[in-house]
């Protein structure tokens, strides 16, 4: 593909739609995923690129090793150390990668990608806005209206050469799974410099053969670029490659296409020929586009998805059919929902309040930064039919349920009801986890797990403050929160990170946050074994115990001072108390 032209500076737009599924074997580990990529023309499958490298990079875990210029969208089914949330989070994710296996932006997917379900992905690039976007859905009848699941701004001419390969790659490591590409359609705009002539890309003498890549299966090169089907069965490749200039020229060019496609095979512009059983012509009237379509079939493959349903067809369905249309197919990285909101503060449209706060929070002028008041939202836009309307659960135009869960008070929509959302009148906001699993503590001013009822230290408005580690406001944070023994709260991930660094005191009150009795006994043994020099042997100091708040005069020791009241070594030296005269 001619991605951009150095002489004119023009960059091509492109869009691709493909369907795929990932299946795990009955036993054993699973991994690692697949990716759609763009790489320099003539690129080879690199060595040592198995497992989490996804057949894209050599020794991808060593970030000091220079990487080849590659832009990829990954569908990752195995968590490596460089992935979001590291090894602790087993959930699958999608990401956009620029010259590195470490994604520049990512989204954790709420459900498993490796259960054999058919996925549909649309990836597009707009050269005017430099926006590379992905829309992913597992709906049976997907509708793509230009919305995105994940996006990133990148000038591809600064990352990739003029001529590139486009295609798919996948790999497995110790874990194994099967990747199927069921169908693929690719369209790109034609550059001005290519109009009226058959541009020939620079060719590579190296070909596109995999070099000793363990667990890297079938490779179809050049334009397909590195299509790796691990463990899959590829029986038929049906393709079409057409230049469509004007609608009236369609008939006259059909016969000449067979000759031109042979020339493209010779020069490396088309897909390397597999067994050609049929030639389907994909025409885009009145568009200067290059289109490439593949349909992979095998006895082992499930049937491909049904075509997308149009809005008129949707309107012909029953009211109940319309309610569930598009469920889990729309939304952002924060929520799955079928609507957007108009922010009352700036009158702009955003996927959700968090998207608004993140975008506005990055404004250069600090006086322009602000957060949305969710209770003031009055207008929403249906993501299916793009109709703006007052806040309601069901779209007044197309009849879809804009959110399976809907709270009229919070103006909150969410299709993923597995979160077990509920509205707490005392908190004044919606929470997740199921109403039956929580109670509202009046003194603490927040909802706590039922296991903490009559089993926690109450601290007034303990959730109405910022996390002492990351300083994010806790009351309406999307992250899990831990209530410590002292009653203070912080993000669970910050809590575990603090423990990992051997910090066992509350950052707010300094009380011990875990049972330290075994540690105190070990310190007793060490102090008894280590005698202080004679000058300090009988030296006494006053201490304040952080755990019981008692003040005591004790013998000084270099290892620590023990509270005579609760036997804790979580103490600090203080000035002698002033005695009454």
Secondary structure, DSSP 8 states (H G I E B T S, - for coil): -B-B-TTT--B--EEEEEEEEEEE-SSS----EEEEEEEETT----TT--GGGTTTSTTTT-TTS----EEEEEEE-S--TTSTTGGG----EEEEEESSSS-SEEEE-SS-S-BS--EEEEEEEETTTTEEEEEEE--SS----S--SEEEE--GGGTS-SBEEEEEEEE-SSS-EEEEEEEEEEEEE--GGGTTS-------TTTT---S-TT--EEE-BTS-SEEESS----EEEEEEEEE--GGGHHHHHHHHHHHHHHHHHHT-SB----EEEE-----TT--EEEEEEEEE-TTS---------HHHHHHS-HHHHHTTTTTSSB-SS-B-SEEEE-TTT--EESSHHHHHHHHTT-SSGGG-----GGG--EEEETTT--EEES-SB-TTT--BS-SEEETTTTEEES-GGG--EEETTTTEEESS-GGGEEEETTTTEEEEGGGTTSS---TTTTSSB-TTT--BSTT-SS-EEE-TTS-EEEHHHHHHHHHTT--B-TTT--BSS--HHHHHHHHHHHHHS---HHHHT-EEEEEETTT--EEEEE--SS----TTT----EEEE-------
